[in-house]
Amino acid sequence: MFVAPTPNPALIRIMTVVNRVVMLRGIPGFRDLLPFNRVAGLRGVANVRHIDFPDHDRQRLKACCGAGKATFITPNHPEFFTDWMIDKEIVSRVSPLAASWATHGVVNGLGRIMQKFWLANNLIAQIPGNSGAAKEHSIAWALKGHGVLLHPEGGVGWHGNVVAPLLPGAVEMGFEALKRGRVTDQDFKVWIAPVVWKLALTKNVEPALAQECAYVEKSLKIERRAADTLPERVHHIYATLLSRDEIACGMAPDERASYATRHKQLLRELSRRLGEGISVDPGASEIAELLRRARRWLREGTGDAERQKQIRSLADTIQRLQRVGPWASANPRIAQEEIAEHLKRIRNDYCKGTLRDTVNCFVPQPAGPRCAHIRVPEPLGLHVFPGSIDDALAELHRRMQETITTTVAELEAAGSFIFYPNPFYHR
């Protein structure tokens, strides 16, 4: 059931200060001093020491927020927990009472007291398969000029250089807000305001990454090969997990083939089986559409319990495998930030069952101090946009990816990254 947020401006201001000090930057004088720097709250839970948010980007975003317009702020989604920290920092500077979408497991799944806390911080619970009330509240709130923030990529993908395919929710709500706003004001404006941020480590953190890699290897019972470099260890973990999935699917692993080739073949076979299971031709649908139809099939309770279990397992496996996209094999070099993302993705998807793993899923700890580089692509004015929802999504994705690519290139030119040969790469 959807419960409407009840924003408390005083609490929001307090949480903004706490967010900056404890969650992001930590306590100066303690954050770099042993043993205090091992305490997340002292060094900063997200360990974002610096925020690079140029004034012209902030002014661009602020200009499309406020009374007389409806604004839907759409950041990229490269990392969990840090997302809320950075999102809150952004809206505090441009639209302090903006509402933010969050997974229902966070808003409603942590008990009544925490639900009340999150609702007072103006979080909207995204309930799978039942988002109508959340969308209605969002449109009404945006029409008041406060703004609504939601991640159009959906779930976290742990790939900071790549924007995943976008979901249509923000654009759909934007067009509906435009229709309602124009009833009383023919000059009413609706903006989709994209934001992208890139996290860059501020020092070499290879020892910390190697320590986390060792934890993953031990947790998943994967033997380390002594001669492997750090990136090769990560690749070996993924290749071993892929072999396990292939064997579970009845396929013989071909270790001579590249990871990308094997990955693609397994996804194709699993998609074929999923399509057969729900009577859909997978060749006529992209995997994303096939997964949407499978989730709908499961919600409708079609088929017996055993068949539902099989469909759910197939859909979950496909969704998990898809989280390592073609971008992993696209470049001959891999940065420490990308290695860190791989490890966090593996821990989130495969390491289960212990308190340490559960805490890591909700509050993943970075390998070292970072800088958040925040940029604002040109906002998309739906009031002057001539195309469809699909056209708007394509344009929004183009602007976000172009800005991320440019930002990464600028940081690379400035020497901000430490690179290794990428073992996923094949010509």
N, C-alpha and C positions, 0 to 999 in steps of 0.2 A: 504494500500500500504506500502511495506517495504521501509524504508529510512535507508541507510547504516550509521553507526556511523562515526564520523570524530574526532577521539581522539585528544585532546589537552593536551600534556604532562604537560605543566605548570599548567593548571587548575586541572589536576588529582593530581598533587603534593599538590596544595593548598587545595583541597578537602580532601586529606588524613590527613592533619594537622587539618583541621576543624572537620573532622570525629572523630579524637582521642580526641580532647578537648571538643567540644560542644556536639556532638552527643553521644559519649560513656561516657567519664569520668566526664564531667562537669568541673567547675572552682573551683580548690582547694581554701578553705577559704570561699566560698559561698555555695557550694553544700550541706553542712550540717547545714547551718545557717538560721534560720527563719528570714524573710519570703522568703529569696532568694531560699531556697531549694524547694519552690513550683513552681519556674519558670523552665520549662523543659530545656531550653537552658543553665541555670546556673548549674543545678545539673547533666546534661547529659540527653539528650532526651531518650536514651536507658538505661541510668543508669547502664552501665557496668563499674564498678570502676576498676576492675582488669581483666587482660587477662593472663591466664595461658596457654602459648603456648611453651612447652618444646623445647629446641634447637634441639634435635635429631628428633623431629617431623617436625620442620621447615626445617631442612636440608634434610630430606627424601623427602619433597614436592619440595623443590628447586632443588634437583638433577634431577628431571624428567621434569623440565621446561627449556626452552632456545632454542638456535639455533640448527638445525639438528634433531629436534624432534617436534612432535605435541602433545600437552597436553590438555586434557579436565578435568578440576577440578570440582568435583561433591560433594558439601557439602550437608549435611542433611538440612531439612527445618522446624524447629520447631516453628519459630516465624516470623511474618511479621515486616517490617521496620528494626528491629535489624538484620535481615538477611543481608541486604545490608551493614550495618555498619560493621559487623564482616567479611563478604566476602571481603570488601574493605581493611580492616586491614590485612587479610590473604594475598591477592594478592600483597599488597604494600611491603610485606616482601619477596616475592618469584618471582613475575612476574608483575611489576608495570603497564605494558601496556596490561595486560590480558583484554579481552572483557568479559562482563557479560550479561547474558540473564535476561530480566525483562518483566513483563506483559505489553502488549501494552497499557493498560489503564494508566500506569505510564509514559511510554516513549512518547506516542503519544496523550494521552487523556487529558493533562493538559494545552493545548495551545501551540502556536508556539514557544514562548520564552522558556518554560520549555522543549519542545522537543529538541531545540537546545542545552540547558544545558545538558540534559541527553545524547544526542549523543556525545557531547564533552567529557563526562565522559566515553565514550566507552560502553554504554549500547545498547544491541540488543533487539529490540521489538519482543516479541513472539506473533504472530498473530494467533489465533485459526483457524484451517482449512486452513491456508495459510502460512505455515512455510518454504516453499521451499527456498525462497530467504534468509531468516535468516540462514538456515542451510548452504547454499552455501557460504555466507559471513563468517560464523564461520569456516568452513573447510579451506577457503583461509587464514583467519587470523591465525589459528592454525598452518598451514604449514609454516608461517613466523617465528614461534618460540615464539610467544607472549602468547599463551595460551587462552583458552576460559573457562569461568565458567558458569555452569548451574546446577539447582537443579533437580536431577533425580526423586525426589518424586513428582514434579509438585507443586501444590498449598500447602499452609501452612496447616498443620493438627493440630498444637498446641498440639503435644505429643513428648516431648523432649527425652523420654526414648525408643521410638519405631521408627524404620525406616519403612515407608510405602512401599508398592510395587513400584518398580522403573519403570519409563518410559524409552523407549529404545533410545531416541534421542542422548545422548552423545556417546553411544556405536556404534550406526549406523554411526554417523559422524566420529567416530574414525576409523572404518574399511574403510570408504571411503577415509579418509586422508591417511591411510596406503597404500591403492592401488595407490593413486596419488603420494605419496612420493617415493614409490618403483620404479616408472618409471625412475627416475633420480638417485636414490641412493638405492641400494639393502640392505643397512644396516640401512635404515631409521626406526626410532622407533616412536611408538605411545603409549602414556600412558593415561589411565583413572586413575586420581588421586583422590581417595575419601578423604573427610575431614568430620569430625563430631565435633560438639560442643555442650556442655551441659551447660546451664545457672543454676547457684546455687545462691540462695539468701544468703546474708552475715549476715542477722539478722532476728529475728522474726518479721513478718509483718502481723500477724493476724488482728490487728485493720484495717489496710488498705484493706485487703482482705474482711473483714466484711463490710466495707463501700461500696466497689464495689459490693458486693453481694446484699446489700440493694438497690443500684441503679438499678440492674438488676430486682430484685423482683418488685420494683415500676414500672419500665418501662414496664414489661410484665404482670403487674396486677396479681401477684402471692402472695398470702397471706403467710406471714412468720409464721411458727409454733414456739411458744415461747420456747419450750424445746429443739429445734434442735441445735446441734453443727454446726459449720461452714461447715464441709463436708456434714452433713445431710441436711443443707439448699441448698447446690449445688445439691445434689441428688434429693431433692424435686422439685427444679426448672426443672431439666431434666425430672423427672417422670411426672410432670404436662404438660410439652411441648409434651411429648410422648403421653399422654392421648388425648391431643388436636389433634395430628396427627391421632391417632387411630379413634377418633370420626369423623374426616373429611373423613376418609377412609371407614366409615361405620362399624367399628369394636368396640365392647364393651370392654373398658379397664378392665383388670383383675388385680386389685391392689394387689391380693394375690401372683401373680407371680413375679419373679425377673425382674428387669429392663432389664437384658440381654436377658431373654426369650421373653419378650414382644417386645423388639427391633428387635430380630431375626424374630419373627412371622410377624411383620409389614413389614419389609424389604422383606420377602418372598412374601407377598401378593402384595405389590407395584411392585415388579419385575415381578410377573405373569401378572399384568395388563399392565405393560410397554411392555413386550414381546408380548402380544396379540395385543397391539396398533400398533406395528411396524412389526408384522408378524414374530417374532423370538421366538423360543422355549427357554425360560429363563433357563430351566433345562440343556440345552446344552452349556450354556455360564456362565462364572463368571459375577458377577455384573459389574465389571470394563469393561468387553467386551460388556455387554448389554448397558451400558451407552455410550460407544464409538459409537455403532451402532445407538443409539437413536440420538446422536448429529449429526451424519452423515445424518440420515433420516431428521432431522430438517433443516440442511444446504441445502439439495437437494430440500426442499420445497414440499415434498410429502404430499398429503392429503389437506383437506380444512382447513380454518383458525381455526375453532373450534377444530378440531382434533389435529392440531399443538399445540394449547394452552394446551390441555389436556396432550399431550406427554411431552411438556416442563415442565409443572407443576409436572408430575410424576418423570421425570428425576431430576429436581431440588430438590424435596423432598427426593428422594433416596440418592442423593449425599450429602445432608445436614445430613441425618440420619447416613450415613456411616462414618461420621467424628468422631463419637464416636464408636471406634472399641472394639473388645474383650479384648484389653489390659486394658480398664477402669475397668473391673471386675476381672482381673487376680490376683491381689495381695491383701492380707488382710489389708495392710497399704497404706495410701496415704500421699504424702509429700505436703508441702505448695506450692512448685513449680507446682505440678500437679493440685492443687486447682486453682492456678492462671491461668493455661492453660485452665481449664474448663470454668472459668469465661470469659476469652478472647474469647474463641470459641463461647460461648453463645452470647456475645455481638456482635460479628461479624456476626453470623448467624441469630439472631432473633431481635436485637434492631436496629430499623431503623427509619428514618424520621426526626431526629433532627440534628442540626449542631454538637452537642456534639458526637452523635453516628457516624456521617460521619468522623469527625476528628479521632475518636478512631479507625475506620477501617483502616485509612491510617497511623496513628502514635499512635498505642496503647501504653499507659503508664504503665510501670511496677509498682508493688506494693512496691518496695524498691530496694536498691542497690544490684548489683549482680556481680558475677565473671563468666567470660566465660572460660570454660575449653576446649581448642581446641586440638584435636588429629588427627593424620594422619595415617590411616590404610595402609597396604602395597599396593602401587600402582599396578594396573593391566596393564601389558604390552601386548597390543594386538598383537605386533610383534612376540610374542612367545606363544600366547594363542591358543590352538588347537581347541577350541570349537566354538559353534555358538553364535549368538547375545543373544539368550535366556540363554545359558550357562554362558556367560559373565555377564549378568544382575544378575543371581542367585549368582554368585561368588562375584560380587560387593556388593550385598545386604548382603551377609553373612559377609563380612569383615567389613562393616559399622555397622551392628547390633552388631557384636561381640565386636567391639571397644567401642560402646556406652554402652553396658552392663557392660563391664569391668570398664569403667570410672565411671559409676554410683556406682558400687560396691565399688570402691576405695574411692569415696567421702563419701559414707554411712559409711564405716569402719572408716573414719576420723571424723565422727560426723557432717557432713556438712548439714544434713537435719533434719527438724522437722516433725515428723510423727503423723498421727491420724488414728483411725480405718476407714477403707474404706467402706462406706455404699453401694457401688456398688458391693462389693465382695460377692459371694455365692459359697459354695462348690459344 
